[in-house]
Amino acid sequence: METVWFWLVAAMIAMYVIFDGFDLGAGIVHLFAARTDDERRLVLRSIGPVWDGNEVWLIAGGGTLYFAFPTLYASSFSGFYLPLMMVLWLLVLRGISIEFRNHFSNPVWTPFWDVVFSGSSLLLTVLFGIALGNVVRGVALNADGWFFAPLWTDFRIAPRPGILDWYTIPVGVAALFALAQHGALWLAVKTDGPVQQRSRAIVALSWWGTVLMAAVVTTLTWSVQPQVAESLSNRPLGWAFPILTVIGAVGIKAFSSRGNDVRAFLSSCVFLIAMLTSAAFGIYPYVLPSVTDPVLALTVHNAATTEYGLRVGLAWWIPGMILVSVYFLYTYRSFAGKVRLDGEGH
C-alpha cells in the first residue's frame, strides 16, 4: 500500500508540472514572445482561465503527501523552511502580478507587473528544479529523521549539503529550459500571428538547451545517487522511462519543425512525465535519501502512515480525483481554441 501511495504522490506532482508548468513557462517567455501591450495581454489571456486552477495539483499533492507520508512532510517542511518561504512569496507575487497588471493604465505600472510576472515565474521554475535535485541527491538526515539545509555551504554534496550545490543548480537550469519550452509550445498552440511565430522560435532554441541539460543532469545523477543504478539493475522495466524521455524529446523537435504545435506540446508532456517518473523510479524505495548514511534515509515504509489509514484514504482519494479530473476536463474544453483580445479579461 505504501508503494501505491508513493506513485500516487509522484503522479500528482507530475500533473502539477504538466499543467502549471506551461503557465510558468508562458511567464518565463512572456517578455520575449510578446512585444506590445496587446501581445502581452494575449499571453495572459492564454493562461488566464486556468492558471489558478492548475495550482490545485500543488495543493492536492501537498495534502496527499501530508496524509500518506507524514514523517516526510514534517521533516522536509522543517528542513527546507527557507526555500519554501521563498516559493510561497514567489507564488504570491506571480498571482498578484497577473491580477494587478490591468488595474491602472500607466506607462510604469503595467511594465512593472510584466517584469514581476516573468521574473517570479522564472525563479519559481528554478527553485522547483532545485527542490527536485535536493530530493534525488538526499539530505543530511539524523537518527530522528530530521535535517536542516541552509541555502548553501561549500557547494559540495557531503557532509553538509546546502540547497544549492554543483548538482542541484544544473537541475534547476534544466527545469528552466524544459518549462520555458513547454510554455512556448502552449503559446504556439493558443495564439496566432507574431506571438505564435516568436514562440516557435523560442521552442527551436530552448529544445537544444533542454536536451543538453537533460543529458548533463542524467550523467550527474548516476554519479550522485547510486540508488538509481541499483533500481534499474533490479527492475529493468524501468528503462522504459528514459526511453520515453528520448521519444518525447524527438517528438517535440519533429512536430514543432512541421508546425504541428498540438502534437509538439503533447510530446513535451510525455518528456516531462518521463523525466519525473525516471527520477521517482530511480530513488524508490527512498522518499528522501540520506547523504550521510543510507540507513537513516526516509523510505516508503518508515515514512508512511498506518496501513489502515492508507486504505481508508484511498477510498476517499479516488472520488476526489474523479471530481478534479471532471473539473479540468470541463474547464479545458470550455476554453479550447485560439485566444482573442475581444471581450473582457486580461
C-alpha positions in Angstrom: 0.0 0.0 0.0 2.9 2.3 0.7 4.2 1.8 -2.9 0.7 2.7 -4.3 0.7 6.0 -2.4 4.3 6.7 -3.5 3.2 6.5 -7.1 0.0 8.5 -6.4 2.0 11.3 -4.9 4.5 11.1 -7.8 1.6 11.2 -10.3 0.1 14.3 -8.7 3.4 16.1 -8.8 3.8 15.2 -12.5 0.3 16.6 -13.2 1.3 19.8 -11.4 4.4 20.1 -13.6 2.4 19.4 -16.8 -0.4 21.9 -16.1 1.2 24.6 -14.0 4.4 24.1 -16.0 3.0 25.6 -19.2 1.8 28.7 -17.5 5.1 29.0 -15.6 6.8 28.6 -18.9 4.5 31.2 -20.5 5.6 33.6 -17.8 9.3 32.9 -18.4 9.0 33.7 -22.1 6.4 36.4 -21.6 8.8 39.3 -22.3 10.3 37.6 -25.3 7.3 36.1 -27.1 5.2 39.3 -26.7 6.5 42.8 -27.6 3.4 45.1 -27.4 0.8 45.5 -24.7 -1.8 43.7 -26.8 0.5 40.8 -27.4 1.3 40.5 -23.7 -2.5 40.6 -22.9 -2.8 37.8 -25.4 -0.2 35.7 -23.5 -2.0 36.4 -20.2 -5.4 35.5 -21.8 -4.0 32.2 -22.9 -3.4 31.1 -19.3 -6.0 33.4 -17.6 -8.9 31.0 -17.2 -6.7 28.1 -16.0 -3.5 29.2 -14.2 -5.0 29.3 -10.7 -6.9 26.0 -11.2 -3.6 24.4 -12.3 -2.3 25.0 -8.8 -4.9 22.7 -7.4 -2.5 19.9 -8.2 0.2 21.5 -6.0 -2.2 21.9 -3.1 -3.7 18.4 -3.6 -0.2 16.9 -3.9 0.9 18.6 -0.7 -2.2 17.4 1.1 -1.7 13.8 -0.2 1.9 13.9 0.9 0.9 15.1 4.4 -1.6 12.3 4.7 0.4 9.4 3.2 3.9 10.2 4.4 3.6 12.5 7.5 7.1 11.8 8.6 8.5 13.0 5.2 6.2 16.0 5.3 7.3 17.1 8.8 10.9 16.5 8.1 11.1 18.2 4.7 8.9 21.2 5.6 11.2 21.9 8.6 14.5 21.3 6.8 13.6 23.2 3.7 11.9 26.1 5.6 13.8 28.9 3.9 13.3 27.8 0.2 9.7 27.0 0.9 9.1 30.6 2.2 10.8 31.8 -1.0 8.4 29.6 -3.1 5.4 30.9 -1.1 6.3 34.6 -1.7 7.1 34.0 -5.4 3.6 32.3 -5.8 2.0 35.3 -4.2 4.0 37.8 -6.4 3.1 35.8 -9.5 -0.6 35.8 -8.7 -0.9 39.4 -7.9 1.2 40.4 -11.0 -1.4 38.7 -13.2 -4.4 40.3 -11.4 -2.9 43.8 -10.7 -1.4 44.4 -14.2 -4.6 46.0 -15.7 -5.8 47.9 -12.6 -4.3 51.1 -13.9 -3.4 52.3 -17.3 0.1 53.7 -16.6 3.4 53.5 -18.5 5.2 52.5 -15.3 2.6 50.3 -13.6 1.9 47.8 -16.4 5.6 47.1 -17.4 6.5 46.7 -13.8 4.0 43.9 -13.3 5.0 42.3 -16.6 8.6 42.0 -15.2 7.3 40.7 -11.8 5.3 38.1 -13.6 8.1 36.9 -15.8 10.8 37.1 -13.0 8.7 35.3 -10.4 7.8 32.5 -13.0 11.5 32.1 -13.8 12.6 31.9 -10.2 9.8 29.6 -9.2 10.8 27.2 -12.0 14.4 27.2 -11.0 13.5 26.7 -7.3 11.2 23.8 -8.2 14.0 22.2 -10.2 16.5 22.7 -7.3 14.0 21.1 -4.9 13.8 18.0 -7.2 17.6 17.9 -7.2 17.7 18.0 -3.4 15.2 15.1 -3.1 17.2 13.0 -5.6 20.6 13.8 -4.1 19.4 13.5 -0.5 20.0 15.5 2.7 21.9 15.1 5.9 19.3 13.3 7.9 20.0 12.5 11.6 18.8 9.4 13.5 15.5 11.1 14.3 14.7 11.7 10.6 15.4 15.5 10.9 17.7 17.8 9.0 18.3 21.4 8.2 19.6 22.6 4.8 21.0 26.1 4.6 20.7 27.9 1.3 24.3 26.9 0.5 27.5 25.8 2.3 30.6 25.0 0.2 28.6 23.8 -2.9 29.7 20.2 -2.2 27.2 17.3 -1.7 28.6 16.0 1.6 28.9 16.0 4.5 27.0 19.3 5.0 25.0 19.9 1.8 23.1 23.1 1.2 20.1 23.7 -1.0 22.5 24.9 -3.8 25.5 22.8 -4.9 27.1 21.6 -8.1 24.4 19.1 -8.6 21.1 20.9 -7.7 22.0 24.1 -9.7 22.2 22.2 -13.0 18.8 20.5 -12.2 17.3 24.0 -11.7 18.7 25.1 -15.0 17.4 22.0 -16.7 13.9 22.8 -15.3 14.2 26.3 -16.6 14.9 25.2 -20.2 12.2 22.4 -20.1 9.4 24.6 -18.8 10.3 27.6 -21.0 10.0 25.2 -23.9 6.7 23.8 -22.5 5.3 27.3 -22.1 6.4 28.4 -25.5 4.7 25.3 -27.0 1.5 26.2 -25.2 1.6 29.8 -26.6 2.2 28.4 -30.1 -1.0 26.3 -29.7 -3.1 29.1 -28.2 -2.1 32.1 -30.3 -1.7 33.2 -33.9 0.5 35.8 -35.7 3.7 37.3 -34.3 3.3 35.7 -30.8 3.0 32.3 -32.3 6.0 32.8 -34.6 8.2 34.0 -31.8 7.0 31.2 -29.5 8.0 28.7 -32.2 11.4 30.3 -32.4 11.8 30.1 -28.7 10.9 26.4 -28.9 13.6 25.8 -31.5 16.3 27.4 -29.3 15.2 26.0 -25.9 15.0 22.5 -27.3 18.7 22.3 -27.6 19.2 23.7 -24.1 16.6 21.2 -22.7 18.3 18.2 -24.4 21.8 19.3 -23.3 20.8 19.9 -19.7 18.8 16.6 -19.5 21.9 14.7 -20.6 24.1 16.6 -18.1 21.7 16.1 -15.2 21.2 12.4 -16.1 25.0 11.9 -16.1 25.4 13.7 -12.8 22.5 11.8 -11.2 24.2 8.5 -11.9 27.3 9.7 -10.0 25.5 11.4 -7.2 22.7 8.9 -6.4 23.9 5.2 -6.6 20.3 4.1 -5.9 19.4 4.9 -9.5 21.7 2.3 -10.9 20.6 -0.2 -8.4 16.9 0.4 -9.2 17.5 0.0 -12.9 19.6 -3.1 -12.3 17.0 -4.8 -10.1 14.0 -3.7 -12.2 15.0 -3.5 -15.9 11.5 -2.4 -16.9 12.4 1.0 -15.5 14.4 1.6 -18.7 11.1 2.3 -20.3 11.0 5.8 -18.6 14.3 7.1 -20.1 13.3 5.7 -23.5 10.0 7.6 -23.2 12.1 10.7 -22.4 14.0 10.4 -25.6 10.8 9.7 -27.6 9.2 12.8 -26.1 12.3 15.0 -27.0 12.4 13.6 -30.5 8.6 14.2 -30.9 9.0 17.9 -29.8 11.6 18.5 -32.4 9.9 16.6 -35.2 6.4 18.0 -34.7 7.5 21.6 -34.0 9.6 21.6 -37.1 6.5 20.7 -39.1 4.3 23.4 -37.4 2.2 20.8 -35.6 2.0 22.6 -32.3 -0.5 20.4 -30.6 1.5 17.2 -31.1 4.7 19.0 -30.1 3.0 20.2 -26.9 1.8 16.6 -26.1 5.3 15.4 -26.8 6.6 17.9 -24.2 4.1 16.4 -21.7 5.5 13.0 -22.4 9.0 14.3 -22.0 8.3 15.9 -18.6 6.3 13.0 -17.3 9.0 10.5 -18.3 11.8 12.6 -16.7 9.9 12.9 -13.4 8.9 9.2 -13.5 12.6 8.3 -14.1 13.6 10.3 -11.0 10.9 8.7 -8.9 11.7 5.2 -10.1 15.4 5.8 -9.6 15.2 6.7 -5.9 12.5 4.2 -4.9 12.0 2.9 -2.2 13.5 6.1 -0.8 11.3 9.2 -0.5 14.2 11.3 1.0 17.7 9.8 0.7 20.4 10.5 3.2 23.9 11.7 2.1 25.5 10.7 5.4 24.2 7.1 5.9 21.7 5.2 3.7 20.3 3.6 6.8 19.0 6.9 8.0 17.1 7.6 4.8 13.3 8.0 4.8 11.6 5.3 2.7 8.1 4.4 1.7 8.0 2.1 4.7 9.3 4.2 7.6 7.8 7.5 6.5 4.2 6.2 5.7 1.2 6.3 7.9 -0.6 3.1 9.1 -1.8 0.5 6.6 -5.4 1.1 7.8 -5.1 4.8 7.2 -3.7 4.3 3.7 -6.6 2.0 2.8 -9.3 4.4 4.1 -7.6 7.3 2.5 -7.6 5.6 -0.9 -11.3 5.2 -0.7 -11.7 9.0 -0.4 -8.8 9.9 -2.7 -10.4 8.1 -5.7 -13.7 10.0 -5.8 -11.9 13.3 -5.0 -9.6 12.8 -8.0 -12.5 11.9 -10.2 -14.1 15.3 -9.3 -10.9 17.1 -10.0 -10.5 15.4 -13.4 -14.0 16.2 -14.4 -13.4 19.9 -13.4 -10.3 20.0 -15.5 -11.9 18.4 -18.5 -14.8 20.8 -18.4 -12.5 23.8 -18.0 -10.1 23.0 -20.8 -13.0 22.1 -23.2 -14.7 25.4 -22.4 -11.6 27.4 -23.2 -10.3 25.4 -26.1 -9.1 27.1 -29.3 -7.1 30.2 -30.1 -7.3 33.2 -27.7 -8.5 36.6 -28.9 -8.5 40.0 -27.4 -12.2 40.8 -27.9 -14.3 40.8 -24.7 -13.4 41.3 -21.1 -10.5 39.9 -19.3 -6.7 40.2 -19.5 
